Amino acid sequence: MSDTQRRVVIIGAGIAGLSQAIAIKTKLGFHNFTIYEKGSEVGGVWRANTYPGCSSDLDIHWYSLSTDLYPYWNKSHGLQPEIQAYWIELSKKHNLYPHIAFNTKVLSAEWDDAKQQYTIVAEDVFSGKRTTSVAHVVISALGIMEAPKIPYEIPGVRKFQGASFHSAEWPASIDMQNKRVAVIGNASSGAQFVPSVSEDPSVEVVNFIRTPTWFFNRPHIPYSDTEKWIFANIPLAMRLHRACIMFWFVAPLHLPMSDKALRKQRDAMTKYILNNIPHRYRSHMIPDHPPGCKRTVADSGFLESLSRPNVTLNFDGIAEIVENGIITKTGEMLPFDVIVYATGFIGERYPMHVRGSNGATVQGYYDAHGGPTAYIGTAIPDTPNFYLINGPNTGTRTSAIFIAEVQVAYILQLIEPVLTGSASSFTIKATPTDTYNAKLQDQLSRSVHVHCFSWARTNGTDKVFYPFPWPATVWWWWLRKPNWDHYVAVGAEKWVWARRIEAVKNILKCNAVLTLSWLYISGSARRILHDMLKR
């Protein structure tokens, strides 16, 4: 079936959406797709997060697309402008820009069982003009960092008269010079921009910390010109370097951690924190929860910056935000010119309306199961031809791009029969979804993730909806190919027959190989026996 007869919609032009689009073009040769992007450029989180010091936590040679490695990264961990530029260049290389509708937000996708297609309603974020179109496949590449979380539970958040914003919405025009800056939160983003902002001694930074976090050392090591030349010119050198990084991260996850090993890990991280902070903070900076319960933060200068005279940590708690500052729970009034919220994202709500068969919705399914839930983080029952990238329980301690690439390859296998006209739709069944998630939650219930209040749990303390509790190799194995028995296929008669014919061909090939092998072996045996008898 031609491109003009089938259409794919990808929601989000971040890393996941671009990876899926590149794969659809290069692997399937399919071109009738549209990427809807609410921003004005590609890049997703790397477009949105422009705060000073924004960088990857993971080694950049693994935090890049396996099909498009780049030899000229400046350091072991990429900074935001460099990563953003990489994805812009990939979008140009694969001619994706003609497929992208920028400044356009998808409001809803509703499935029509009779027509076997979705009705897509999108809105221009500036004019408010709405457009309606149809798609036979919808791929959600929104991820979990779609909606910044502002802590409105703090009284007076809206009262503050100075500049206030979330770190993911950092204004390009903001000038911090000679300002008193309050930073609320000290996880990944806060730990990255506090050192950068406080480099200016005229900026006074007060970082409010409710719950301390675990840190590990992650220096940004520059690549020399020689190393870059080797990566660019010596075959396989860059892939070997990438493979070594991958092995370094993945291999330890296959080894069981004894209580002694866990204590040793905790002691090492405790020592690292205490050795790198001023003495006055030592009683406050060691978390009560075990390492791994919340996201462990890569320290690339935060702890060292705490020794600067213009940086102060405050552990008193926030009672109220007022017009000109913050009142702590001890009653102290601290004046500020700027408040920056480094308070993470809302992960437990799906950010748009998707209705599948029988009136089922994605958010309704989440609510009915106590939080975000999907089949291997990718498909949802009663939602035909709708797939998630970086969906529920896809978080690992490895590369998010690797996780997304595995899903992209899996999704390609599901949508190819639809795009070629061999099938109309595939829908994951409820029973295998429930079985998978029961196994998943049982594993998580015995993991470190249930020992703390976390954004990765519904309401902070309920269902764990983000981490994947097994090694990344298990993830790859489970998604290497679909278990077609777990899906309901509609209009798939041609596809079923093609599969049966392919199965028969494979059986015949296998029998032919076995027969030839037997004839060869038996013939060799007869020759050997004949030679022995002649002697």
Wavefront OBJ file of the C-alpha trace (Angstrom):
o trace
v 0.000 0.000 0.000
v 1.425 3.390 -0.954
v 2.460 6.226 1.362
v -0.548 8.280 0.315
v -2.916 5.659 1.682
v -1.418 5.267 5.150
v -0.139 7.974 7.498
v 1.889 7.974 10.698
v 1.793 10.714 13.324
v 4.690 11.076 15.758
v 4.074 13.337 18.747
v 7.236 15.136 19.813
v 10.436 16.053 17.960
v 12.735 15.114 20.806
v 15.294 12.340 20.768
v 12.695 9.556 20.738
v 10.516 11.102 18.025
v 13.460 11.876 15.763
v 14.892 8.369 16.269
v 11.553 6.848 15.255
v 11.277 9.098 12.205
v 14.807 8.269 11.056
v 14.072 4.552 11.417
v 10.780 4.797 9.509
v 12.567 6.494 6.600
v 15.736 4.399 6.524
v 14.419 0.967 7.549
v 10.948 0.976 5.993
v 11.406 3.507 3.218
v 8.166 5.148 4.358
v 7.716 8.901 4.004
v 4.092 9.789 4.757
v 4.536 10.821 8.379
v 4.213 14.022 10.382
v 5.995 14.968 13.585
v 4.015 17.419 15.705
v 6.252 19.539 17.922
v 4.969 22.216 20.300
v 8.351 23.988 20.291
v 10.067 25.911 17.531
v 13.000 23.517 17.040
v 13.902 19.847 17.404
v 15.638 18.389 20.432
v 12.962 17.875 23.093
v 14.529 18.214 26.539
v 17.708 19.517 24.913
v 15.731 22.265 23.227
v 13.765 23.158 26.363
v 16.470 22.919 29.018
v 18.850 25.780 28.336
v 19.871 26.533 31.907
v 23.583 27.200 32.537
v 25.606 24.020 32.909
v 22.956 21.727 31.403
v 24.673 18.522 30.306
v 24.234 14.780 29.916
v 24.757 12.588 32.986
v 25.877 9.743 30.760
v 28.996 9.446 28.614
v 28.112 11.179 25.364
v 29.434 8.476 23.035
v 26.747 6.180 24.406
v 24.197 8.969 24.697
v 23.992 9.270 20.909
v 22.243 7.393 18.127
v 23.886 4.049 17.295
v 23.311 4.610 13.562
v 24.827 8.103 13.591
v 27.894 8.203 15.826
v 29.759 11.500 16.084
v 33.563 11.558 16.514
v 34.013 15.195 17.494
v 32.387 15.470 20.931
v 34.416 17.917 23.018
v 34.114 16.146 26.368
v 33.090 12.810 27.832
v 29.718 14.383 28.751
v 28.016 16.674 26.266
v 26.732 20.134 27.112
v 23.230 21.177 26.024
v 24.230 23.371 23.035
v 26.411 20.585 21.612
v 23.753 17.888 22.058
v 21.083 20.142 20.580
v 23.304 20.865 17.575
v 23.867 17.109 17.063
v 20.118 16.432 16.767
v 19.590 19.436 14.513
v 22.287 18.111 12.168
v 20.732 14.626 12.182
v 17.357 16.140 11.316
v 18.949 17.911 8.369
v 20.920 14.863 7.283
v 17.778 12.699 7.167
v 15.616 15.509 5.728
v 13.143 15.465 8.602
v 12.277 19.166 8.657
v 9.678 18.927 5.854
v 7.856 16.368 8.026
v 7.754 18.516 11.199
v 4.879 20.814 12.186
v 6.548 23.185 14.656
v 4.722 25.268 17.270
v 1.894 22.754 17.062
v 0.469 20.868 20.006
v -1.607 17.723 19.610
v -4.765 18.083 21.695
v -6.365 14.710 21.035
v -6.237 11.457 19.091
v -9.466 9.424 18.835
v -9.738 6.004 17.212
v -12.484 5.097 14.757
v -13.009 1.308 14.775
v -14.983 1.336 11.530
v -12.369 3.305 9.597
v -9.382 1.855 11.489
v -7.787 5.249 11.908
v -7.272 8.084 14.384
v -8.687 11.571 14.143
v -5.957 13.986 15.219
v -6.769 17.463 16.515
v -3.765 19.805 16.702
v -3.475 23.448 17.712
v -1.081 26.222 16.745
v 0.412 27.369 20.070
v 0.505 31.016 18.948
v -2.680 31.574 16.958
v -4.846 28.936 18.629
v -5.962 27.728 15.199
v -6.978 24.070 15.229
v -6.540 21.544 12.454
v -7.967 18.060 12.028
v -6.339 15.188 10.192
v -6.275 11.385 10.217
v -3.537 8.876 11.009
v -3.416 5.104 10.918
v -0.563 4.902 13.426
v 0.175 7.243 16.346
v 3.519 7.124 18.159
v 3.823 9.098 21.379
v 7.378 10.326 21.891
v 6.562 12.751 24.694
v 8.578 10.962 27.366
v 8.253 11.834 31.056
v 9.754 15.320 31.017
v 6.864 16.954 29.205
v 5.278 18.951 32.046
v 7.501 20.870 34.513
v 6.360 20.583 38.116
v 5.889 23.806 40.092
v 5.301 23.120 43.826
v 1.968 24.896 44.128
v 1.483 23.134 47.448
v 3.796 25.787 48.932
v 1.597 28.702 50.066
v 2.110 31.896 48.099
v 3.843 30.524 45.003
v 1.866 32.948 42.835
v 2.494 35.931 45.141
v 6.168 36.433 44.363
v 6.764 39.689 42.499
v 10.259 38.985 41.237
v 11.302 36.676 38.395
v 10.336 33.042 38.999
v 10.514 30.093 36.637
v 11.171 26.358 36.366
v 14.672 25.332 35.333
v 13.191 23.741 32.176
v 11.819 27.162 31.174
v 14.940 29.245 31.739
v 14.433 32.709 30.180
v 17.092 33.690 27.671
v 16.887 37.296 28.873
v 17.404 36.646 32.598
v 20.334 38.542 34.146
v 21.447 37.173 37.509
v 24.189 39.735 38.145
v 23.925 41.342 41.608
v 20.784 39.306 42.327
v 19.734 37.202 45.304
v 18.637 33.878 43.843
v 16.606 31.190 45.604
v 16.931 27.689 44.174
v 14.251 25.245 45.308
v 15.396 21.640 44.821
v 18.826 20.052 44.452
v 18.426 17.098 42.118
v 19.923 16.794 38.636
v 19.164 20.227 37.165
v 19.816 22.190 40.356
v 23.133 20.431 40.835
v 24.123 21.478 37.308
v 23.159 25.151 37.251
v 24.079 26.180 40.821
v 27.844 25.896 40.077
v 27.434 27.847 36.835
v 25.244 30.622 38.273
v 27.413 31.045 41.379
v 30.614 31.477 39.347
v 29.682 35.174 39.348
v 30.541 36.335 42.889
v 27.928 39.102 42.646
v 25.153 36.483 42.561
v 24.050 35.268 45.983
v 22.545 31.769 45.791
v 20.490 30.104 48.514
v 19.603 26.491 47.716
v 16.582 25.184 49.646
v 16.860 21.437 50.202
v 13.988 19.360 51.579
v 15.540 15.944 50.992
v 19.268 15.491 50.342
v 20.305 13.296 47.443
v 23.110 10.865 46.754
v 25.964 12.077 44.558
v 28.690 10.297 42.654
v 31.721 11.760 40.938
v 31.301 12.351 37.220
v 34.008 14.700 35.889
v 33.714 16.010 32.338
v 36.932 14.818 30.690
v 37.957 16.622 27.473
v 38.690 14.595 24.344
v 41.997 15.514 22.757
v 42.335 16.329 19.083
v 44.209 13.046 18.684
v 41.329 11.063 20.189
v 38.850 12.819 17.910
v 41.029 12.034 14.884
v 41.206 8.371 15.891
v 37.420 8.195 16.310
v 36.924 9.796 12.894
v 39.550 7.910 10.882
v 40.347 4.528 12.391
v 37.653 1.961 11.585
v 35.733 0.618 14.576
v 37.716 2.724 17.088
v 34.710 4.829 18.015
v 32.397 1.810 18.171
v 34.861 -0.003 20.407
v 35.019 3.039 22.686
v 31.215 3.130 22.803
v 31.068 -0.615 23.496
v 33.466 -0.233 26.425
v 31.282 2.494 27.925
v 28.206 0.328 27.457
v 29.910 -2.671 29.088
v 31.014 -0.498 32.013
v 27.413 0.492 32.711
v 25.557 -2.701 31.828
v 27.791 -5.512 33.106
v 27.598 -4.678 36.863
v 23.789 -4.727 36.723
v 23.878 -8.458 35.986
v 25.697 -9.167 39.237
v 23.648 -9.640 42.420
v 24.431 -7.049 45.090
v 24.999 -8.574 48.526
v 24.194 -6.627 51.679
v 27.922 -6.180 52.192
v 28.349 -4.766 48.684
v 25.407 -2.391 49.176
v 26.884 -1.157 52.467
v 30.231 -0.670 50.769
v 28.570 1.340 47.990
v 26.709 3.504 50.503
v 29.859 4.063 52.556
v 31.811 5.098 49.457
v 29.146 7.604 48.410
v 28.887 8.946 51.950
v 32.642 9.433 52.068
v 32.607 11.195 48.699
v 29.943 13.671 49.835
v 31.534 14.385 53.226
v 34.978 14.889 51.704
v 33.700 17.503 49.268
v 31.384 19.750 51.324
v 31.950 22.323 54.081
v 31.867 20.915 57.612
v 28.746 22.905 58.517
v 26.613 20.873 56.088
v 27.807 17.403 57.044
v 24.876 16.631 59.339
v 22.368 17.541 56.616
v 23.725 16.177 53.334
v 23.616 12.405 53.834
v 20.219 10.995 52.747
v 18.167 8.672 54.943
v 17.026 6.618 51.956
v 19.295 4.031 50.334
v 21.201 4.870 47.139
v 19.132 4.202 44.044
v 15.741 4.910 45.591
v 15.785 8.371 44.064
v 17.856 9.330 41.056
v 21.542 9.461 41.952
v 23.017 12.766 40.806
v 26.215 13.087 38.807
v 28.397 15.643 40.550
v 30.276 17.808 38.093
v 31.010 20.688 40.466
v 27.987 21.140 42.749
v 29.573 19.907 45.979
v 32.704 21.948 45.357
v 30.608 25.083 44.750
v 29.173 24.841 48.274
v 32.460 26.225 49.588
v 31.946 29.496 47.733
v 31.080 32.458 49.969
v 28.089 33.357 47.786
v 26.434 29.906 48.056
v 24.342 28.853 51.052
v 22.266 25.748 51.703
v 19.031 26.063 53.680
v 17.413 23.026 55.312
v 14.787 24.868 57.408
v 11.906 24.167 55.017
v 9.686 26.699 53.272
v 6.624 27.934 55.148
v 5.493 30.503 52.604
v 6.529 32.443 49.527
v 5.718 36.149 49.773
v 5.946 39.099 47.398
v 9.644 39.749 47.984
v 11.046 36.476 49.244
v 10.644 33.286 51.243
v 9.636 32.706 54.858
v 11.189 29.560 56.288
v 9.537 27.238 58.793
v 11.726 28.780 61.489
v 10.033 32.120 60.808
v 13.008 33.740 59.096
v 12.238 36.049 56.181
v 14.781 35.831 53.336
v 14.495 38.410 50.531
v 15.068 37.336 46.907
v 15.049 38.830 43.433
v 14.733 35.502 41.583
v 13.272 32.083 42.410
v 14.267 29.066 40.303
v 12.275 25.853 40.704
v 14.475 22.780 40.208
v 11.556 20.581 41.186
v 11.364 18.004 38.418
v 8.442 17.014 36.223
v 4.928 15.615 36.443
v 5.330 12.010 35.346
v 2.129 10.316 36.451
v -0.299 12.083 34.089
v -0.420 11.483 30.356
v -0.392 15.011 28.898
v -2.992 14.648 26.129
v -6.321 12.982 25.371
v -6.095 9.642 23.561
v -9.239 7.542 23.097
v -9.022 4.029 21.715
v -11.642 1.324 21.260
v -14.799 1.110 23.388
v -14.262 4.615 24.789
v -11.051 3.618 26.577
v -8.516 6.396 27.211
v -4.841 6.302 28.086
v -5.325 8.336 31.270
v -8.344 6.223 32.199
v -6.198 3.102 31.889
v -3.505 4.705 34.040
v -6.066 5.655 36.689
v -7.644 2.183 36.715
v -4.229 0.617 37.371
v -2.996 2.993 40.042
v -0.664 4.970 37.813
v 1.115 4.824 34.438
v 0.955 1.256 33.102
v 1.777 -0.322 29.744
v 2.923 -3.532 28.102
v 6.730 -3.398 28.258
v 6.429 0.389 28.379
v 5.187 0.456 24.783
v 1.529 -0.547 24.185
v -1.778 -0.116 26.024
v -4.854 -2.384 25.773
v -7.852 -1.089 23.790
v -5.624 1.443 22.018
v -4.946 0.117 18.493
v -1.850 1.220 16.564
v -0.827 3.529 19.411
v 2.671 3.157 20.819
v 4.715 4.852 23.516
v 8.447 5.508 23.495
v 9.942 5.993 26.968
v 6.588 5.014 28.440
v 5.879 3.632 31.938
v 8.668 1.673 33.626
v 11.327 2.297 31.000
v 13.836 4.045 33.259
v 17.190 2.316 33.607
v 20.679 3.273 34.760
v 21.834 3.063 31.162
v 21.396 5.247 28.089
v 17.872 6.530 27.498
v 18.728 6.581 23.799
v 19.572 2.871 23.863
v 16.236 2.174 25.576
v 14.419 4.267 22.952
v 16.236 2.614 20.035
v 15.154 -0.818 21.258
v 11.538 0.403 21.383
v 11.838 2.028 17.962
v 12.962 -1.278 16.402
v 10.119 -3.110 18.152
v 7.518 -0.574 16.987
v 8.787 -0.825 13.400
v 7.889 -4.516 13.382
v 4.371 -3.708 14.615
v 3.636 -0.929 12.151
v 5.226 -2.375 8.995
v 2.244 -4.685 8.221
v -0.094 -1.710 8.680
v 1.922 0.594 6.442
v 2.193 -2.039 3.692
v -1.553 -2.748 3.801
v -1.160 -6.312 5.090
v -3.070 -5.455 8.284
v -5.313 -2.678 9.572
v -4.377 -2.633 13.256
v -2.694 -4.378 16.148
v -3.842 -4.039 19.760
v -2.103 -5.481 22.791
v -4.305 -7.844 24.828
v -5.179 -7.123 28.451
v -4.061 -10.486 29.854
v -0.374 -10.366 28.771
v -0.271 -6.716 29.832
v -1.570 -7.612 33.295
v 0.804 -10.585 33.535
v 3.806 -8.473 32.594
v 2.932 -5.693 35.038
v 2.245 -8.124 37.895
v 5.745 -9.544 37.379
v 7.171 -6.030 37.096
v 5.525 -4.700 40.256
v 6.461 -7.841 42.203
v 10.094 -7.242 41.294
v 9.842 -3.550 42.179
v 8.161 -4.304 45.525
v 11.378 -6.036 46.577
v 13.644 -3.315 45.225
v 15.227 -0.174 46.601
v 12.601 1.963 44.851
v 9.930 1.476 47.542
v 12.028 2.914 50.363
v 11.482 6.621 49.793
v 9.091 9.353 48.667
v 9.718 9.811 44.952
v 8.357 11.502 41.835
v 8.652 8.064 40.191
v 5.783 6.784 42.361
v 2.120 7.724 42.061
v 1.420 10.395 44.699
v 5.017 9.991 45.816
v 4.447 6.825 47.848
v 2.242 4.496 45.804
v 2.858 2.612 42.566
v 6.392 2.745 41.161
v 5.810 3.764 37.531
v 9.197 4.801 36.153
v 12.065 2.363 36.862
v 12.657 -0.838 34.904
v 14.018 -3.217 37.556
v 16.050 -5.558 35.331
v 19.268 -5.046 33.327
v 19.059 -3.317 29.954
v 19.957 -6.580 28.230
v 16.674 -8.038 29.505
v 14.908 -5.042 28.005
v 16.562 -5.703 24.639
v 15.745 -9.414 24.776
v 12.044 -8.891 25.513
v 11.648 -6.308 22.758
v 13.835 -7.904 20.094
v 10.652 -9.109 18.339
v 6.913 -8.971 19.124
v 5.096 -11.936 20.617
v 2.287 -11.841 18.090
v 0.089 -14.047 20.290
v -0.110 -11.101 22.683
v -1.756 -8.889 20.039
v -5.166 -8.793 18.395
v -4.809 -8.255 14.649
v -7.605 -6.718 12.557
v -7.785 -6.885 8.756
v -4.648 -9.021 8.812
v -5.603 -11.924 6.550
v -2.817 -11.194 4.052
v -0.322 -10.760 6.877
v -1.380 -14.057 8.517
v -0.999 -15.944 5.244
v 2.367 -14.307 4.601
v 3.555 -15.388 8.054
v 2.367 -18.962 7.464
v 4.136 -19.111 4.111
v 7.293 -17.688 5.708
v 7.046 -20.284 8.500
v 6.735 -23.104 5.950
v 9.729 -21.735 4.027
v 11.781 -21.636 7.215
v 10.796 -25.229 8.063
v 11.743 -26.382 4.566
v 15.059 -24.531 4.776
v 15.759 -26.060 8.170
v 14.886 -29.550 6.904
v 17.070 -29.064 3.853
v 20.032 -28.001 6.000
v 19.515 -30.934 8.378
v 19.175 -33.399 5.484
v 22.316 -32.135 3.755
v 24.183 -32.194 7.046
v 23.063 -35.777 7.706
v 24.062 -36.878 4.221
v 27.445 -35.208 4.592
v 28.052 -36.698 8.036
v 26.805 -40.167 7.089
v 28.831 -40.110 3.879
v 31.946 -39.114 5.801
v 31.274 -41.882 8.323
v 30.966 -44.500 5.552
v 34.212 -43.318 3.991
v 36.035 -43.525 7.315
v 34.638 -47.014 7.994
v 35.599 -48.143 4.473
v 39.163 -46.869 4.937
v 39.456 -48.646 8.276
v 38.272 -51.977 6.800
v 40.746 -51.713 3.917
v 43.575 -51.567 6.421
l 1 2 3 4 5 6 7 8 9 10 11 12 13 14 15 16 17 18 19 20 21 22 23 24 25 26 27 28 29 30 31 32 33 34 35 36 37 38 39 40 41 42 43 44 45 46 47 48 49 50 51 52 53 54 55 56 57 58 59 60 61 62 63 64 65 66 67 68 69 70 71 72 73 74 75 76 77 78 79 80 81 82 83 84 85 86 87 88 89 90 91 92 93 94 95 96 97 98 99 100 101 102 103 104 105 106 107 108 109 110 111 112 113 114 115 116 117 118 119 120 121 122 123 124 125 126 127 128 129 130 131 132 133 134 135 136 137 138 139 140 141 142 143 144 145 146 147 148 149 150 151 152 153 154 155 156 157 158 159 160 161 162 163 164 165 166 167 168 169 170 171 172 173 174 175 176 177 178 179 180 181 182 183 184 185 186 187 188 189 190 191 192 193 194 195 196 197 198 199 200 201 202 203 204 205 206 207 208 209 210 211 212 213 214 215 216 217 218 219 220 221 222 223 224 225 226 227 228 229 230 231 232 233 234 235 236 237 238 239 240 241 242 243 244 245 246 247 248 249 250 251 252 253 254 255 256 257 258 259 260 261 262 263 264 265 266 267 268 269 270 271 272 273 274 275 276 277 278 279 280 281 282 283 284 285 286 287 288 289 290 291 292 293 294 295 296 297 298 299 300 301 302 303 304 305 306 307 308 309 310 311 312 313 314 315 316 317 318 319 320 321 322 323 324 325 326 327 328 329 330 331 332 333 334 335 336 337 338 339 340 341 342 343 344 345 346 347 348 349 350 351 352 353 354 355 356 357 358 359 360 361 362 363 364 365 366 367 368 369 370 371 372 373 374 375 376 377 378 379 380 381 382 383 384 385 386 387 388 389 390 391 392 393 394 395 396 397 398 399 400 401 402 403 404 405 406 407 408 409 410 411 412 413 414 415 416 417 418 419 420 421 422 423 424 425 426 427 428 429 430 431 432 433 434 435 436 437 438 439 440 441 442 443 444 445 446 447 448 449 450 451 452 453 454 455 456 457 458 459 460 461 462 463 464 465 466 467 468 469 470 471 472 473 474 475 476 477 478 479 480 481 482 483 484 485 486 487 488 489 490 491 492 493 494 495 496 497 498 499 500 501 502 503 504 505 506 507 508 509 510 511 512 513 514 515 516 517 518 519 520 521 522 523 524 525 526 527 528 529 530 531 532 533 534 535
